[in-house]
Structures are given as C-alpha cells and as structure tokens.
C-alpha cells in the first residue's frame, strides 16, 4: 500500500514537471531564445554563467523538467505496478545517470553517427528475426498484438533513418551553412514533419499492441 501511494505521488509530481515544461515552452520560449541570442551562448552551462539574474532558475529547471517528469512517472508507474525493489532501483539509478549525462557536450563526428545508425539497423533486423521465429507458436490474439508492435517498430526505424538524413547528407541540419547554401531548408522541414508523423504512428501501434495484450489477458482471466 505504501509503494502504491508513493507511486501515485511520483506520477503526480512527474505530470507537474511535464506541465511546467509545456507552459514554459509555449509562453516563455521566445524570451529564452532572445536572451540566448543576445548573450551569444550555445549551451546550458554557458547560459547559466551568462544570465545568473535572468532566466537562470527557470531555464535550468525547464531544461530537465520533461526528462525528469517522464522518469518520475515511469518510477511511479513501476511502484504502482508492483515491480520488485531491485527493478525500481535500476530505474532510479539508471535514470539519474542518464539525467547527469544527457546534456554533456558531444562533438560532431560522422563516424559516431554512422556507427549508431548501423547498430540501430542491426538491432531492428534482430527484432524481425526474433518475431519471425516466435510468431508461429503464438495464439491468434497474441499474434495480432505482436504484429501491432512490429508495425510500431517499423515506423520507429523509418523515423530514425529519416533523422539521419535530416542531420546528415540529405539536409545537413548540423551544418546550417551548407543547408542554406544549397537551399535545403524546405527539405529539412518536410523530412522533420514526416519524422513526427512516423513517431506518432510508432507510438500508436505500440499502444494498440499493449491494449490487445491486456484485453486478451482479461478474457483469459474471465474464463
């Protein structure tokens, strides 16, 4: 019962952080961007040093609020779902480590992006292989759930591929001078719009997969 209440509290706090992020983004983002442009800084740390009396506290909290809010909601959900303490602590430690490192500067290394993209592609192919081997052994409702999940994964891998194009040799988003020189801004906008649609479809099919699994389990319990 105590874990259940703690989970509820964490979820509420997480939602508050997410709401704070959205409000600041909608209402104050232009002021923040204007302050960044005036001080000519390019990182969270530079902004903190340059604007101690301005937007510092709001900006620092805002910079982490979405990620922190989602992490708190995840941990709260794990507690309410009855996850063992070891798993909850894994979320806490792993999530904290991620928050510490999530804004560490990383230089532009094409090889780094190439390796990441190749590993992502290989992982997707392994997922297809596991699905292909496992699917024939499943009953019909579970097959449908796994099919939905695979469709979601497909849209995720396509979105990832398009992101590589946006930041790489298709539109050079990380090299804006090249983008402007070759007039690729409209291509970047188009690709980014498609990525957002693909991500939405990916999450939609993941949700449908979980919904199908839950409804199947409930029918089995009622029997």
C-alpha positions in Angstrom: 0.0 0.0 0.0 2.8 2.4 0.8 4.5 1.7 -2.5 1.2 2.3 -4.2 0.7 5.7 -2.6 4.4 6.7 -3.3 3.9 5.7 -6.9 0.8 7.9 -7.2 2.7 10.9 -5.7 5.6 10.4 -8.1 3.3 10.3 -11.1 1.5 13.5 -10.0 4.9 15.2 -9.5 6.1 13.9 -12.8 3.0 15.3 -14.6 3.5 18.7 -12.9 7.1 18.8 -14.2 5.8 17.9 -17.7 3.1 20.6 -17.5 5.8 23.1 -16.4 7.9 22.2 -19.4 4.9 22.7 -21.8 3.8 26.0 -20.2 7.4 27.5 -20.3 7.8 26.2 -23.9 4.5 27.8 -25.0 4.7 31.1 -23.1 8.4 31.9 -22.5 10.4 30.1 -25.2 10.7 33.3 -27.3 12.0 35.2 -24.4 14.5 32.5 -23.6 15.6 32.2 -27.2 16.0 36.0 -27.4 18.2 36.0 -24.3 20.3 33.2 -25.7 20.8 35.2 -28.9 21.7 38.4 -27.1 24.3 36.6 -24.9 25.6 34.5 -27.9 25.8 31.3 -25.8 25.2 27.9 -27.1 24.9 25.6 -24.1 23.1 25.2 -20.9 26.2 25.8 -18.9 27.1 29.0 -20.9 23.7 30.3 -20.4 23.9 29.7 -16.6 27.2 31.6 -16.4 25.9 34.5 -18.6 22.5 35.1 -17.1 22.6 34.5 -13.3 20.0 37.1 -12.6 17.7 36.5 -15.6 16.1 33.2 -16.6 18.6 31.0 -14.9 16.5 29.1 -12.4 13.6 28.8 -14.8 15.8 27.7 -17.6 17.7 25.1 -15.6 14.5 23.5 -14.2 12.9 23.7 -17.7 15.9 22.1 -19.3 15.5 18.9 -17.2 11.7 19.1 -16.5 10.4 16.9 -19.3 13.0 14.2 -18.9 12.7 14.3 -15.1 8.9 14.3 -15.2 8.8 11.3 -17.5 11.3 9.5 -15.3 9.2 10.2 -12.2 6.1 9.0 -14.0 7.9 5.8 -15.0 9.2 5.1 -11.5 5.8 5.9 -10.0 4.2 3.5 -12.5 6.7 0.8 -11.6 5.8 1.1 -8.0 2.1 1.0 -8.6 2.6 -2.0 -10.9 4.2 -3.9 -8.1 7.7 -4.0 -9.5 10.3 -5.6 -7.2 12.6 -3.2 -5.4 15.6 -4.3 -7.5 13.9 -3.2 -10.7 12.7 0.1 -9.2 16.3 0.9 -8.0 17.5 0.0 -11.5 15.2 2.7 -12.9 16.2 5.2 -10.3 20.0 4.7 -10.7 19.9 4.4 -14.5 17.5 7.4 -14.8 19.7 9.5 -12.6 22.8 8.6 -14.5 21.1 9.5 -17.8 20.0 12.9 -16.4 23.5 13.6 -15.3 24.9 12.8 -18.8 22.0 14.0 -21.0 23.5 17.5 -21.6 27.2 16.5 -21.8 28.6 18.2 -25.0 29.5 15.8 -27.8 31.3 16.9 -30.9 30.3 16.3 -34.5 31.9 13.0 -35.5 30.3 11.5 -38.7 31.8 8.1 -37.8 29.9 8.3 -34.4 26.6 8.8 -36.2 27.4 6.1 -38.7 28.1 3.5 -36.0 25.0 4.5 -34.1 22.8 4.2 -37.2 24.3 0.9 -38.2 23.8 -0.6 -34.8 20.2 0.6 -34.7 19.5 -1.0 -38.1 21.1 -4.3 -37.0 19.0 -4.3 -33.8 15.9 -3.8 -35.8 16.8 -6.8 -38.1 17.4 -8.9 -35.0 14.0 -7.9 -33.7 12.4 -9.1 -37.0 14.3 -12.4 -36.7 13.0 -13.0 -33.2 9.5 -12.1 -34.2 9.7 -14.3 -37.3 10.8 -17.3 -35.1 8.3 -16.7 -32.2 5.1 -15.7 -34.1 4.1 -19.2 -35.4 4.0 -20.5 -31.9 1.6 -17.9 -30.6 -2.2 -18.0 -30.5 -4.2 -15.6 -32.7 -4.8 -12.7 -30.3 -1.2 -12.6 -29.2 -0.1 -12.8 -32.8 -2.1 -9.6 -33.5 -0.5 -7.8 -30.5 3.0 -8.7 -31.8 2.1 -7.7 -35.3 1.0 -4.2 -34.0 4.3 -4.0 -32.1 6.3 -4.8 -35.2 4.4 -2.1 -37.2 5.3 0.3 -34.4 9.0 -0.7 -34.6 8.9 -0.3 -38.3 7.8 3.3 -38.0 10.5 3.9 -35.4 13.2 2.6 -37.6 12.0 4.7 -40.6 11.9 7.8 -38.3 15.4 7.0 -37.2 16.6 6.7 -40.8 15.0 10.0 -41.7 16.6 11.6 -38.7 19.9 10.5 -40.1 19.0 12.2 -43.4 18.0 15.4 -41.6 21.2 15.7 -39.7 23.4 14.2 -42.4 23.9 14.3 -46.1 20.2 14.9 -47.1 19.7 18.3 -45.4 22.8 19.0 -43.3 20.9 20.3 -40.3 24.1 20.1 -38.2 25.8 22.2 -40.9 23.4 25.0 -41.4 25.8 27.0 -43.6 25.7 24.1 -46.1 21.9 23.8 -45.7 21.4 27.5 -46.5 24.0 27.5 -49.3 22.1 24.7 -51.2 18.6 25.8 -50.2 17.7 22.7 -48.3 15.6 24.3 -45.6 12.3 23.1 -47.2 13.6 19.6 -47.4 14.5 19.6 -43.8 11.0 20.8 -42.9 9.4 18.1 -45.0 11.6 15.3 -43.5 11.1 16.6 -40.0 7.3 16.6 -40.5 7.4 13.0 -41.7 9.5 12.0 -38.8 6.9 13.4 -36.4 4.2 11.5 -38.2 6.2 8.3 -38.2 6.9 8.6 -34.4 3.3 9.2 -33.7 2.3 6.1 -35.7 5.0 4.1 -34.0 3.7 5.0 -30.5 0.1 4.4 -31.7 0.8 0.9 -32.8 2.8 0.2 -29.6 -0.2 1.3 -27.6 -2.5 -0.9 -29.8 -0.2 -3.8 -29.1 -0.4 -3.3 -25.3 -4.1 -2.8 -25.5 -4.6 -6.0 -27.4 -2.4 -7.9 -24.9 -4.3 -6.5 -22.0 -7.7 -7.3 -23.5 -6.5 -10.9 -24.3 -5.3 -11.4 -20.7 -8.5 -10.1 -19.3 -10.6 -12.5 -21.4 -8.4 -15.4 -20.3 -8.8 -14.5 -16.7 -12.6 -14.3 -17.0 -12.6 -17.8 -18.5 
